[in-house]
Amino acid sequence: QQEPEPPRKEQLSVRKLRVVLFALCSSPEQAARHFRSPPRRIRRWLRRCQALQDERPELPEGKYLSLEAEEKLAEWVLTQREQQLPVNEETLFQKATKIGRALEGGFQISYEWAVRFMLRHHLSTHTRRGVAHPLPKEIQGNAGAFIEFVQRQIHAQELPPAMIAAVDEISLFLDAEVLGSDERKESALQTVGNGEPWCELVLTLLADGGVLPALVISRGRPPCPTALPKSILLESKESGCGDDEIMELWAARVWRKHTECRGGASKGMLVLDCHRTHLSEEVLAVLSAAGALPAVIPAGCSSRTQPLDVCVKRSLKNFLHKKWRERARDRADSDSSALLQLLLGWLGEALEVLGNCPELIRKSFLVASVLPGPAGDSGSPRRNGDEQEELIAAMEERLKIAKTRESSPEFPENDDPEADPEILHRLFEGESEAESFYGFEEADLELMEI
């Protein structure tokens, strides 16, 4: 007698899927704060969605994007994140609808599709194995060509590891309205935004494991004069600095000083993101005069080929967010200059830790394939993914942020038993405008499922 088939796992409810999508676009911890739900529960929903995706990779019935159109959307997600621009429910649905308008009869948006899309293309922000996942086809080829170019130049120019640098910016946004509110102060400091940043950090790592001073560009008044950590160079201007000016300041204050310390070494290579630096002719001339060959990472490829993206940037952002959350409640009345002083102190702490991790930094260059492995190869994606996971765990442990991923005291871990499965209803028609398809009101969602 034939065994009965086990019951198929059903999709999560609309509200749960919305929470999961938020977590995939940001993090389970941010989703927990936003929806006031325990992080452990959200991670359980994430695991359930991943299991469903693995078990039933085919899309549900309906009109959805072609594989080619999905690849375009995945490229957009990756390039948005490189520029620290928002990828969230609203922007994702707007972009998907724009791409989907070419479909005859329209494109059907749903939370189920959105969650499946994010999982199918490995686009969750909290993946610890980003270098192991395939990129969309077109940019996968660009990443391979970039790695080949960089390794060939390093070999041909005989560049020493101390003259191979990874450079990138982290923009920090401070929401004064949220900071002044009674609640949500923890969300006032963000690393994603559309407006002008409150301040920008330019980080530089060396392939020999070294860390150069961080250049901090701030808007508004500089903090009260106090001794800055040696690892930080501060530039304060009322109106901030343009991209060209930031790179010119970095070349003069960071890179030139580094080459002078090495006896005026004439050749070096800079691995740079192509978006945040806007490499104009003026900047290229400045970098060239400083003896630096810019190796510009193709759009969308940073998660794979930028050593700073392997573990340092995400760990540093998490460290700053953790410090901010610990102090946010009692800093609401502080002015921007006092807050900047706090930030510089935290950044100094983190840079001191980084300075004591040369082996992790060297491995970041190997995992990003900027440097070939000991056997002359760049390692298999799986091996590089394993090593990235280990690097992130080691860096979080050194920065003492590893434990913060587990739970939050705001949300007691009294997980409810699994609710009765609810089949997802489609929420949107393909021709809907952004205003009409951007989700439900919070109250409506709360009524659907608590």
N, C-alpha and C positions, 0 to 999 in steps of 0.2 A: 504493500500500500504506500502511495506517494505521501511524503511528509508535507503538511500544509506549509505554505510560504510564511515566513515571519512577517508580522505587520510592518508596513513601510513607515519610516519616520515621516511625520508630517511637518510642514513648514511652521515657523514661529508665527505668532500673532503680529498684526500690523505694528502695534506699539513696540514689541520686542525687536522687530526688524528695524524700526526707526532708530532705536537705541544702538543696535549692532552697527548700523550704517555710520552713526555718529562715532562709535568707537573705532571703526575701520579708518575713518577720515582723520581722527585725532588720536585718541588713546582710550582704553577702557577706564582709566582714572578720570579723564576729563568727562567722559560720558557719565560716569558715576556721579560726579559733582553736578553736572547739568540736569540729569534726570532724577537725582536723589535716589540712587539705587546702589546696592552693594557691588563693588568691583568684581567680587568673586562670582556673583550671579551673572554679570555681563560677560565675564570670560567663559562661563559655562554656556551661555547662548552662542558666543562666538565659536566655541568648539562644536556645538550642535550644528551650526550653519556650515562649518567646514566639513563635518561628517556627511551632511546632506549633499553638499557639492561633490564630495568624493564619490558618494553612492549614486547620485543621479546628476551627472554633469550636463545632461541635455537640458535645454531651456524649456520652461512650461509652454503650453500652447499660447500663441499670440504673435504679434508683430514686433520683433525686436531687431536690434542692430545686427548687420552682417559681421562676420569675423573681421573683415577689413575695416569696417566703420568702428568696431570696438577697439581695434589696434590704434586708430587715430585718437579715440577718446583716452585710451591708456597713455599715449604719448603726451596728450594735453595734461593729464594728471601729473605725470612726472615732471614736465617743464614748469607747471604752476608751482609745484613744491620746491623746485630748484630756486625759484624767484621769491620764495616765502609768501606766495599769494594764496588766498583761501581756496581749499578744496573741501567743500561741505555739501550737505544735501541740496541747498539752493543752487550753488554754482555747478555742481555735477549734473543736476536735472536740466538746468538751462542749456549747458553745453551738449548734453546727450540729445535733447529735443532739437537743437539747432542742426546737429549732424543727422538726426533721424528724419528731418523734414523731407529728405530726398526719397524716403520710403513711400511707395504707393499706398495710399490709404492711411498714412500717418504711423507714428512710432508710439507704442504703448509703454508709458513709464509706470514702474511699480517699485516698491521697496524691495520686493523679492528679486527683481531683475538687478537692481542697483547693488544689493549685497552680493549676489552671485557674480556680477561683473568684477567687483573689487577683489573677491576671492580668486576668481578664475585668472586674473592678471597679476596676482600677488601684490596688490597695491595697498595693503594695510601698513600704516605708519610704524607699527610696533614689531614688524617682522625683524628677526635677528639674523636672518640668513639672506639678506637682500642680494648679495653678490652671487648666490647660487641660483636665483630665479631668472628665467629667460626674459629679456626685454622684448617689447614689440619688434617685429621682424626688421623694419627699416632701421631703427636706432640700434638694434643688436649689431647690424653690420657696421654702423658708424663707430660703435664702441670698440669692435675688433680692429678696425683700421686705426683708431686713435692709439690703442695699446701697442700695435705694431710700430707706429710712427715714434712714439715715446721711447720704446726700448731700442729702436734702431738709432735714434739720436744720442741716447745715453752712451751706447756702445761706440758710435762713430766719433763723438766729441770727447770720449773718455772722461765723462763727468764723474767726479767723486760724489758719494752719497751726501756729503755735507753741503753740496751745491745744487742738490735737487730738492725743490721745495713744493709743498702743496699749500696754496693760499686760498682762503675763502672768507666771506663775510657772514656774520650773523646779525641780522637787524632785530632790534628789540622795540616793541611798540607798547606805549603806556597809555591806557585809556583813563583819562582824568575823571570822566563821568562815573565809570565803574569804581574807580578808586575812592570817590567821594560818597558812594552809596553805602547803605547800611549793611547790605549783603554782597556776596560775590567779589569781595576785594581781592580774593586769591586769583581771580581771572583778569585783573587789571594789567598784568604784565604778560605779553604774548610774543611769540616768535613768528606769527603770521599776521599779515595786515595789508590793507590797500593804501593807506595814507603815508605820510612822511614818518619815518621811524624816529623814536625818541633818541636812540643812539645806535651806533653800529660798531661791531667788534670785528677787526680784521685779524684772523688767526693765521699763523704760519708754522708748519711742521717741516722738519728736514728728514730726508731718507736715512740719515745716520742715527735717527732717534732724538735729535735735538728739537727744542722749541724756541722760536724767536719771540721777542717781546710782542705782545698784542697791542695793536693800535686801536684806541677807542675814540670814535668821533661822536661828540655829543652836541645837541642843540641847546641853546640857552646859556645861562650863566654857568661858568665852571664852579665846582664845589669849593668850599673854603680851602685855602692852601694848606694841604697836609702832605706828608711824605707819601708819594705813590710807591707801590711795590716796584721793584726793578723790572718786573716782567710786564709792566704796563706803560704805554706812552699815550698821553691824553691830549686831544685836540678839541677845544670847545669853540663853537661859533654860533652866534645868534640864529643864523639862517641855515646852519648845517653845511655840508659840503656836497658838491656834485660827484658823480661816479668818477669822472676824470681826476678831480682834485684828490679824492680818496686814494686812488692808485698812485698819484704823483707823491702824495705825502708818505705813503707806504714805501715807495721806492727810495725816497730821500732819508726817511727816519729809521727804516727797518733793514731793507736789503743792502743799501750802501754801507751801513754800519757793519753788517754781517761780513760783507766782502772785505772791508778794511781790516776787520779782526783776523781774517784769513790771509793777510798780507797782500790784499788787492787782487785776489783770484779773479781772473778775467771772464770766466765762463760759468754760466749757471742755467738751470731750467726751472720754470715756474709752471706748475700744473694749476690751471685756472678754470673756473666756471665761465661759460660764455655769456651768461645773462647779467649777473650782478655787477660785472666790472665794465661792461660796454667798452671794449677795447678799441678806442678811437686811434686815429693816426698819432695824435699827441701822446697818448699813453704808450703806444707801441714804441715811439721814439724815446720816451723817458726810460722804458724798460730796457730797450736796446742799448742806450747810453750807459745803463747800469750793468751791462753785461749779462742780461737775462733773456733767454729764449722763452717766449710764452708758448706753452703747450695747451691749447684751448680745447677743453672737453666739449664734444658735440652736445647739442641740446638733448635733454632727457637721459643722458648717460652717467650723470654724477653718482647715482646710487651704486653704480658698478665700478667706476674708474677714479673717483676722487678719494684719496686716502683719508681726508678729513671726514668723509661721509661714512667710512667703514665703522668707526665706533666713537671718535672723539666729539664730533659736533652734537650727536644725539645725547651723549652722556653729559656734555657741558650744559646743554639746554635743560635737561632734566635736573641737573644740580642747581642751576639758577632758579628754576621753577620751585624746587623744593625749598631753597633758602627764602624765596619770596613768600611762599605759603606760610612758612614759619613766622614771618615778620609782618605780613600784610595787614593784620588786624590793627596793629598799633602804629601804622605808618600813614594812615589816611590824611593826616593834617600836614605831613611833611612836604616841603616844596621839592621841585624837581632836582635842585642842586644837592639836597640832603639825600634823596633817593639814589642819585648818581654815586655819591660817596659810598653808600651801602653796597651798590652794585660793584664798584671797583674793588672793595674789600673781598667780596665773594669771588670775583674773577681772579684776584690775586691768590686766594686759597686754591682755586681749581688749577691755576697755572703752576703753582708749586707742586701739586700732585702730578700733573702732566710731566713736569720736568724730571720727576723721579720714576718715569715709566718709559725709558728709551726703548726697551724691548717691545712694548706694545705698539709704539709708534713705528718702529722698523717693520713690524709685522703688518701694520696697516698698509704700508706701501707694497708689500708682497701680496697681500690679499686683494688689493685693488689692481694688481698686475702692472703697476707702474714699473716695478722692478721684477725681472724674472726670478723664479725660484732657484734654489741652489743647483738643481739639475738642469737649469737653463730653460725650464718650462714655466708656464704661468699657473700651474695647478688646475685640477679639475674643478668645475663649479661646486660639486658636492664637498670636496675637501676645503675649498675656500669658504663655503658656507659654514662648515664645522668650525673653522678657525675664526670666522667673524663672530659666531655665537660665543666662543670662548673669550675673544677679545672684549666684547661688550660686557660680559659677566665680570671679567677681571677689572675693567675700567670702572664699572659701577661699584664694585667692592672697594676699590681704592678711594673713590669719591664718597663712599658711605651712602649710596642711594639704592643699593640692591634691595633692601627690605621694603622700600616704599611702594614697590609694585604689588605687594601681596594684599594689603587691605587698608582701609581708611577708618579712623576712629569715628568719623561722622556717620558711617553707615554700619550699624551692627550686622554681623554675619548670620542673621536668622533667615537663611534661605527657605523660601516656600517650596513645597513639593511641586513637581512639574504640573503646570496647569493643563487642563484638557486641551489637546491640540486644536488649533483653529486654522482653517484653510485661509490663505491670504486672498483677499479680494483685490482686484486691480483698482488702482486709485485714480488713474488719469487717462484721458483720451489724448491721442497723438497730436491733435491740433490745438490743445490747450496752451494758453499763454502762461508765462512764468508765474504771474500773480495768482492764477487760479489753481496751479498744480503744486504749489509749494506747501505740501503737507496739510495736516489738520491743525486746528487750535489745540494747545496743550490739554485743555479741559476735555475736548472730544476724545483725545487719545486716552486720557485717564479713564474715561467711561468704558472704553473698549476692553481694557485689561489692566489690572493692577498687579 
